[in-house]
Structure formats: structure tokens, C-alpha cells
Amino acid sequence: MKNSRALSLHIPEPRSRPGDKPDFSSIDVSRPGAAPMPDIAADPRDIRDLAYGLIRVLDDHGEAVGPWNPRLSPEAMLRGLRAMMLTRAYDDRMFRAQRQGKTSFFMKSRGEEAIAVAQALALDPDDMCFPTYRQQGILIARGYPLVQMMNQVYSNERDPLKGRQLPSMYSSRETGFFSLSGNLGTQFSQAVGWAMASAYKGDSRICATWIGDGATAEADFHHALTFAQVYRAPVILNIVNNQWAISSFQGFAGGEATTFAARAIGYGLPALRVDGNDFLAVHAVTSWAAERARANLGATVIELFTYRAESHSTSDDPSRYRPADEAERWPLGDPVARLAQHLTGLGQWSEAEHKALEKELDDTVRAAQREAEAVPALTSHSSSRIIDMFDDVYATTPWHLRQQAHELEG
């Protein structure tokens, strides 16, 4: 018999468009402290509910509750707050520089600072990171010089990447910050390969990697999860679900039907879904996953549920595809304000100290900017730079390239 009902194709559509009232009513915001904290050796099948809820520590009053509370010292939390605020001050200054025509491109991380900073502080300093372009907080938390970051953004004569990368796509071998890739899905497969090599060599270092919600629709994501599970790679696989992949609603990557963390279940990997704007919760789940990796128990998938508060990049205008005030209505708040509220409740912080630190960090960023802007721009007309094309490509330069370099110098 012929089917008499016409078929229809489902096209994902965001909850709100420009001019609409922001609607987050469909988001299930779990009660802080409600999620159980399993043993790191737990069977992934027994903890699958953690892929669907939301691990939260900070409640609406700024108090840390529940078993996931990492019980960090005030000094550790203040270090995290400072790094997040410095990341935000740096982003604001570089965004302004782009608007002034001083650089061609920039990407901010406002609203997502807790992800990079808390995870960097939960990892060991020599653990390897394969980031996306909103994890500049890792560099800042690890003490990488601001002026070097700016040199890269400006592509000046001191650019550590010698003008070979887009602005804000950093790389630092000494800081354990792998080169950024515009095709983000590749970070997952490369990170798993690095982690497999670390385990194969009997090293003690683990690896963490990040991609956005949109990149989970790429083949690299699935290849990485397969290899991570089969070889028990010591890697933390982070999915930053900030609701928007450039201008595309995360539903186009499959976010309507289920959580992104749930994708790990089919691969036999443990999955955690965490409030990405909760510094303490992000630190706790990262520490759990890191301990698991160091115990040779394999990879963990973490979905960091957050919101991209501003444009995807300086080339993007979010007012064309979402309500202008949507970021202000995000139900999980601002990561900087939430950690500051918690520290204030503990008697370790105050509004006056907060304003003073903002001023101090702004002065720090301005000073770094003045130093970076005093460096001449990198140009294609400088013969002394042409020879650089042979550098930083091979660990040992092949004979024919050495010969070509010698001919160029001669």
C-alpha cells in the first residue's frame, strides 16, 4: 500500500530570532549539588545519567554545595578569578585594537573564561593542551606573556609564529599549547594521537582537547572517540557547547535530540555534562577526568554547557541571528561574577577589591599593548624574513631544504 501521508523534512530552528524575546525555558538547569560524584573507576554504563543532567557546585547565593565541590583554597580561587579577569581585559583591549584597524581579526572568549582557566589550573603545567580559539585563558593561567600574545595578534617582527597564523590563533610549545586549527575537529584526533604516544612511551603527561558543539558533526570527532576508547588514551575530550557554531544554531550539529555528552555513551566512554559558567564545577570534573587518565583508565568526554556572550569573531554580527539581549538572559550567569560572589561570601573578596583589580589588570594590558605596538610590523619586503620559511617545519631539516636555504642566503 502506498503511504498516503506526505513526508516532511525537519529543519532545526533556534528558540529565538532577532526581535524575539529570548527563550531558555527548554533548558533543564539541574539543582546545584544534586549530581552524584562517582569513583573514577566506575563503569561508564553505571554513570550514564551524568551525560544528561548538569553538574553544578555554585548555587544562586554563591555557596558551594554537593559532592563535586573541589574545596579549593581561597588562594587557588583568587588565582583563578585573576586569570579570568585578565583574559577578559586582554580580549576587550584586542577587540578594540581590531576595530581601530590595528589588526585584521580577533576572537573573544567572554562568558567562557571559566572553561579555559579552571581546566588549566586543574591540569598539571606540563600536560598538553589542544585548544579551540576561545581557550586563550589557558595561556594566561599558565603565565604566558601577554605581550607575546599581542605580538602574534599584530603579526609584528616579534610574532613567535612569524606571521604564519591568523591573529588570535596562538601556539606555544613551552606552555603545552598546541597550534590552533581553524578546522577545529582536527584537534580531537591529534590530541588522541598525542595521548596514545605519551602512554606508549610510558610518559606521565596526559592531554586535554577542546572543540565546539558544531565540530562534533565532523568525522574527526568520531574517529577520535573510537581510538580513545580502543586504546584507553589518557585524554580529556572537551566539547564546549556555547549554543552557536558561528551563526549556526547548535541544533544543526544534533543538539536538539540529545546532549553532546551523550555521544560518548555509544563509544563506551564516561561522559560528564557540566555548568561551564561554574568555575568550581569545571575544575572538579576536569580533576576527576585527569585523575582517571593518570590511573590508566582512559579517556573522558566532558560537555561544558555555556553561552558565547559576544560575536563569534570580529567578522561576525550576532544581532543578525539571535536576540540582542539573549546573553544577559542566559540562566547560568557570568563565570567571573559567580566566582567573585562565592569569594565575597567567604569573606575573601569585596567589591572594592574587585574594582581595584580591574583597574590593575587594565593597566597591565595597556602596558603590554604599548610594548607590542612599538614593534615594527612584519612585512613581505624584508629579505631577512624570507629565510624563516625553512624554520620550525622539521625537527631535522632535510638536506635539500638546507641546500635551498644556503642558496637563498648566498
C-alpha positions as CSV (number, residue, x, y, z in Angstrom):
1,M,0.0,0.0,0.0
2,K,1.2,3.5,-0.8
3,N,1.9,5.8,2.1
4,S,-0.8,8.5,1.9
5,R,0.9,10.9,4.2
6,A,3.4,13.4,2.7
7,L,6.8,13.3,4.2
8,S,8.4,16.4,5.7
9,L,11.9,17.3,6.4
10,H,12.9,18.7,9.9
11,I,15.0,21.8,9.8
12,P,16.4,22.8,13.2
13,E,15.4,26.2,14.3
14,P,16.7,28.2,17.4
15,R,14.3,29.1,20.1
16,S,14.5,32.8,19.3
17,R,15.5,35.0,16.4
18,P,16.3,38.8,16.3
19,G,13.4,40.8,17.6
20,D,12.0,37.8,19.7
21,K,12.1,37.6,23.4
22,P,15.0,35.2,24.5
23,D,13.6,31.8,25.5
24,F,15.6,29.4,27.6
25,S,12.6,27.6,29.0
26,S,13.5,24.3,27.4
27,I,16.9,24.2,29.3
28,D,16.8,21.9,32.3
29,V,19.0,23.7,34.8
30,S,19.8,21.0,37.4
31,R,19.8,21.8,41.1
32,P,23.3,22.7,42.3
33,G,24.9,19.8,44.3
34,A,22.4,17.2,43.1
35,A,24.6,15.2,40.7
36,P,26.4,12.3,42.4
37,M,30.2,12.1,42.2
38,P,31.3,8.5,41.1
39,D,34.6,6.8,41.7
40,I,37.0,7.3,38.8
41,A,36.9,3.6,38.1
42,A,33.1,3.5,37.7
43,D,31.8,1.6,34.7
44,P,30.6,4.2,32.1
45,R,27.3,2.3,31.9
46,D,26.6,3.0,35.5
47,I,27.1,6.7,35.3
48,R,25.3,7.5,32.1
49,D,22.9,9.8,33.8
50,L,25.7,12.3,34.2
51,A,25.6,12.8,30.4
52,Y,22.1,14.2,30.6
53,G,22.0,16.3,33.8
54,L,24.2,19.2,34.7
55,I,26.9,19.0,37.3
56,R,26.8,22.3,39.3
57,V,28.5,23.4,42.5
58,L,27.7,27.1,43.0
59,D,24.1,27.9,43.9
60,D,22.2,31.1,43.3
61,H,23.6,32.5,46.6
62,G,27.2,31.8,45.6
63,E,27.6,28.9,48.0
64,A,29.5,25.8,47.0
65,V,27.3,22.7,47.6
66,G,27.3,19.0,46.8
67,P,29.9,16.2,46.3
68,W,31.6,17.9,43.3
69,N,32.7,20.8,45.4
70,P,36.5,20.7,44.8
71,R,37.2,22.6,48.1
72,L,39.8,24.8,46.6
73,S,41.8,27.1,48.9
74,P,40.9,30.8,48.7
75,E,44.4,31.4,47.1
76,A,43.6,29.0,44.3
77,M,40.2,30.6,43.7
78,L,41.7,34.1,43.7
79,R,44.3,33.0,41.2
80,G,41.5,31.7,39.0
81,L,39.5,34.9,39.4
82,R,42.5,37.0,38.4
83,A,43.3,34.9,35.4
84,M,39.7,35.1,34.2
85,M,39.6,38.8,34.7
86,L,42.9,39.2,32.9
87,T,41.7,37.2,30.0
88,R,38.6,39.4,29.7
89,A,40.6,42.6,29.9
90,Y,43.0,41.3,27.3
91,D,40.1,40.3,25.0
92,D,38.5,43.7,25.3
93,R,41.7,45.5,24.5
94,M,42.5,43.4,21.5
95,F,38.9,43.6,20.2
96,R,39.2,47.4,20.4
97,A,42.5,47.3,18.6
98,Q,40.9,45.4,15.7
99,R,38.1,48.0,15.5
100,Q,40.8,50.7,15.3
101,G,42.4,48.9,12.3
102,K,45.5,47.8,14.2
103,T,44.9,44.1,13.4
104,S,42.8,42.2,10.9
105,F,40.9,39.8,13.1
106,F,40.2,38.8,16.7
107,M,38.1,36.3,18.7
108,K,36.9,36.9,22.3
109,S,36.0,34.4,24.9
110,R,33.6,36.4,27.1
111,G,31.3,34.2,29.0
112,E,33.6,31.2,28.6
113,E,36.6,32.2,30.7
114,A,35.9,29.7,33.4
115,I,36.4,26.8,31.0
116,A,39.9,27.6,29.9
117,V,41.2,28.9,33.3
118,A,39.6,26.3,35.6
119,Q,40.7,23.5,33.3
120,A,44.2,24.9,33.0
121,L,44.5,25.1,36.8
122,A,43.1,21.5,37.2
123,L,45.7,20.1,34.9
124,D,49.5,19.8,35.6
125,P,51.5,22.6,34.0
126,D,53.2,20.1,31.6
127,D,50.0,18.4,30.4
128,M,49.4,19.0,26.8
129,C,46.5,21.1,25.5
130,F,44.9,21.1,22.1
131,P,42.6,24.1,22.3
132,T,40.0,25.9,20.2
133,Y,40.2,29.6,19.5
134,R,38.4,30.5,22.8
135,Q,41.0,29.0,25.2
136,Q,43.4,31.9,25.4
137,G,42.8,31.7,29.2
138,I,45.0,28.6,29.2
139,L,48.0,30.6,28.2
140,I,47.2,33.4,30.6
141,A,46.6,30.9,33.5
142,R,50.0,29.3,32.7
143,G,51.8,32.6,32.7
144,Y,52.5,33.1,29.0
145,P,53.5,36.7,28.4
146,L,50.6,39.0,27.3
147,V,53.0,40.9,25.0
148,Q,53.8,37.7,23.1
149,M,50.1,37.0,22.6
150,M,49.8,40.5,21.3
151,N,52.8,40.1,19.0
152,Q,51.1,37.2,17.4
153,V,47.8,39.2,17.0
154,Y,49.7,42.1,15.4
155,S,51.9,39.8,13.3
156,N,54.8,42.0,14.1
157,E,58.6,41.4,13.9
158,R,58.4,39.6,17.2
159,D,55.5,37.4,16.3
160,P,56.5,33.9,17.7
161,L,54.7,32.3,14.8
162,K,56.4,34.6,12.2
163,G,53.1,35.7,10.6
164,R,52.1,32.1,9.6
165,Q,48.9,32.1,11.6
166,L,45.7,34.1,11.7
167,P,45.6,36.6,14.6
168,S,44.5,35.0,17.9
169,M,45.4,31.5,16.7
170,Y,48.3,31.1,19.2
171,S,50.9,28.3,19.7
172,S,53.4,27.8,22.4
173,R,55.4,24.6,22.7
174,E,56.9,25.6,26.0
175,T,53.5,26.2,27.5
176,G,52.0,23.0,26.2
177,F,49.6,24.9,23.9
178,F,49.3,23.1,20.6
179,S,48.9,25.2,17.4
180,L,45.3,26.3,16.8
181,S,43.5,24.9,13.8
182,G,40.6,26.8,12.2
183,N,39.2,23.3,11.3
184,L,38.5,22.5,14.9
185,G,37.6,18.9,14.6
186,T,41.2,18.0,13.9
187,Q,42.2,19.0,17.4
188,F,40.4,15.9,18.8
189,S,42.1,13.4,16.5
190,Q,45.5,15.0,17.0
191,A,45.1,15.1,20.8
192,V,44.1,11.4,21.0
193,G,47.2,10.6,18.9
194,W,49.4,12.6,21.2
195,A,47.9,10.9,24.3
196,M,48.4,7.5,22.8
197,A,52.1,8.3,22.1
198,S,52.5,9.5,25.7
199,A,51.1,6.3,27.0
200,Y,53.1,4.2,24.5
201,K,56.3,5.8,25.7
202,G,55.5,5.4,29.4
203,D,55.4,9.1,29.9
204,S,53.4,10.6,32.8
205,R,51.8,13.5,30.9
206,I,48.1,13.5,29.9
207,C,46.4,15.6,27.3
208,A,43.2,17.7,27.1
209,T,41.5,18.9,24.0
210,W,38.6,21.2,23.1
211,I,36.2,21.6,20.2
212,G,32.9,23.4,19.8
213,D,29.4,21.9,19.5
214,G,29.4,22.4,15.7
215,A,32.7,20.4,15.2
216,T,31.1,17.3,16.8
217,A,29.4,16.8,13.5
218,E,32.8,16.3,11.8
219,A,34.3,12.9,11.1
220,D,37.4,13.7,13.2
221,F,35.2,13.7,16.3
222,H,34.1,10.2,15.8
223,H,37.5,8.9,14.8
224,A,39.0,10.4,17.9
225,L,36.4,8.8,20.2
226,T,36.9,5.4,18.6
227,F,40.7,5.5,19.1
228,A,40.4,7.0,22.6
229,Q,38.1,4.1,23.7
230,V,40.0,1.3,22.0
231,Y,43.5,2.3,23.2
232,R,42.4,3.9,26.5
233,A,44.2,7.1,25.6
234,P,44.9,9.3,28.6
235,V,43.0,12.3,27.2
236,I,40.2,14.6,28.3
237,L,37.8,15.3,25.4
238,N,36.0,18.6,26.0
239,I,33.0,19.8,24.0
240,V,32.3,23.5,24.5
241,N,28.6,23.8,23.8
242,N,28.2,27.6,23.7
243,Q,24.9,27.3,21.7
244,W,26.2,28.7,18.5
245,A,28.7,27.4,15.8
246,I,29.5,30.7,14.1
247,S,25.9,31.7,13.1
248,S,24.5,28.2,13.1
249,F,22.2,27.1,15.9
250,Q,23.7,24.1,17.7
251,G,20.7,22.0,16.7
252,F,22.3,21.6,13.3
253,A,25.0,19.5,15.0
254,G,22.5,17.3,16.7
255,G,21.9,19.3,19.9
256,E,18.1,19.2,19.7
257,A,17.7,15.5,20.1
258,T,20.1,14.8,23.0
259,T,23.1,16.3,24.8
260,F,26.5,16.3,23.2
261,A,27.9,14.4,26.2
262,A,25.6,11.6,25.4
263,R,27.5,10.8,22.3
264,A,30.2,9.3,24.4
265,I,27.9,6.5,25.7
266,G,27.8,4.7,22.4
267,Y,31.6,4.5,22.4
268,G,31.8,3.1,26.0
269,L,33.3,6.3,27.4
270,P,32.3,8.1,30.6
271,A,30.5,11.3,29.9
272,L,30.1,14.3,32.2
273,R,27.9,17.3,31.4
274,V,28.9,20.4,33.5
275,D,27.8,24.0,34.0
276,G,30.5,25.7,32.0
277,N,30.0,29.0,33.8
278,D,30.6,27.5,37.3
279,F,34.4,27.7,37.9
280,L,34.3,25.2,40.8
281,A,32.3,22.6,38.8
282,V,34.5,22.9,35.8
283,H,37.6,22.5,38.0
284,A,36.1,19.5,39.7
285,V,35.1,17.5,36.6
286,T,38.4,18.2,35.0
287,S,40.3,17.0,38.1
288,W,38.1,13.8,38.1
289,A,38.9,13.1,34.4
290,A,42.6,13.9,34.9
291,E,42.8,11.5,37.8
292,R,41.1,8.8,35.7
293,A,43.5,9.3,32.8
294,R,46.6,9.2,35.1
295,A,45.3,5.9,36.6
296,N,45.4,4.4,33.1
297,L,41.6,4.2,33.0
298,G,41.3,6.0,29.7
299,A,39.5,9.0,28.2
300,T,36.6,11.1,29.5
301,V,34.2,13.2,27.5
302,I,33.1,16.4,29.1
303,E,30.4,18.7,27.7
304,L,30.8,22.2,29.0
305,F,27.4,23.9,28.8
306,T,27.9,27.6,28.3
307,Y,27.0,30.6,26.1
308,R,29.0,32.6,23.7
309,A,28.2,36.1,25.1
310,E,29.5,38.0,22.1
311,S,30.3,37.6,18.4
312,H,31.9,34.6,17.0
313,S,34.7,36.8,15.8
314,T,35.2,40.4,14.7
315,S,33.9,39.3,11.3
316,D,30.5,38.3,12.8
317,D,27.4,40.2,13.8
318,P,25.3,38.1,16.2
319,S,22.4,40.6,16.1
320,R,21.5,39.2,12.7
321,Y,20.7,35.7,14.0
322,R,19.8,36.0,17.7
323,P,18.1,38.4,20.1
324,A,20.3,41.3,21.1
325,D,19.8,40.7,24.9
326,E,20.0,36.9,24.8
327,A,23.4,36.8,26.5
328,E,22.1,38.9,29.5
329,R,19.3,36.4,30.0
330,W,21.4,33.2,30.0
331,P,20.2,31.3,33.0
332,L,23.7,30.2,34.2
333,G,25.0,33.7,34.6
334,D,28.5,35.1,34.2
335,P,31.5,33.0,35.3
336,V,33.5,35.9,36.7
337,A,30.6,37.4,38.7
338,R,29.7,33.9,40.1
339,L,33.2,33.2,41.4
340,A,33.5,36.7,42.8
341,Q,30.2,36.3,44.6
342,H,31.4,33.0,46.1
343,L,34.7,34.5,47.3
344,T,32.8,37.5,48.8
345,G,30.6,35.2,50.7
346,L,33.7,33.5,52.2
347,G,35.0,36.9,53.3
348,Q,37.9,36.7,50.8
349,W,36.8,39.3,48.4
350,S,34.9,42.6,48.1
351,E,33.5,45.0,45.5
352,A,36.3,47.5,46.2
353,E,39.0,44.8,45.7
354,H,37.2,43.7,42.5
355,K,37.3,47.3,41.1
356,A,40.9,47.8,42.1
357,L,41.9,44.5,40.4
358,E,40.0,45.5,37.2
359,K,42.0,48.8,37.2
360,E,45.3,47.0,37.8
361,L,44.7,44.4,35.0
362,D,43.6,47.1,32.6
363,D,46.9,49.0,33.3
364,T,48.8,45.7,32.8
365,V,47.1,45.1,29.4
366,R,47.7,48.7,28.3
367,A,51.4,48.4,29.1
368,A,51.7,45.2,27.2
369,Q,49.9,46.8,24.2
370,R,52.2,49.8,24.2
371,E,55.2,47.4,24.1
372,A,53.7,45.3,21.3
373,E,52.7,48.2,19.2
374,A,56.2,49.7,19.4
375,V,57.5,46.7,17.4
376,P,57.6,47.2,13.6
377,A,55.2,45.2,11.5
378,L,56.3,42.0,9.8
379,T,56.4,42.7,6.1
380,S,56.9,40.6,3.0
381,H,59.6,43.0,1.7
382,S,62.1,42.2,4.4
383,S,64.7,39.8,2.9
384,S,65.9,38.8,6.3
385,R,62.5,37.2,7.0
386,I,62.3,35.1,3.8
387,I,64.8,32.7,5.2
388,D,62.4,32.0,8.1
389,M,60.2,29.8,5.8
390,F,62.7,27.0,6.4
391,D,62.5,27.2,10.2
392,D,60.1,25.4,12.5
393,V,58.9,22.9,9.9
394,Y,61.1,19.8,10.5
395,A,62.8,18.6,13.7
396,T,65.8,17.9,11.4
397,T,65.8,19.9,8.2
398,P,66.2,17.7,5.1
399,W,69.4,18.2,3.0
400,H,67.6,19.7,0.0
401,L,66.0,22.4,2.2
402,R,69.3,23.1,3.8
403,Q,70.8,23.5,0.3
404,Q,68.0,25.8,-0.8
405,A,68.4,27.9,2.3
406,H,72.1,28.2,1.7
407,E,71.5,29.3,-1.9
408,L,69.0,31.9,-0.7
409,E,71.5,33.3,1.8
410,G,74.2,33.3,-0.9
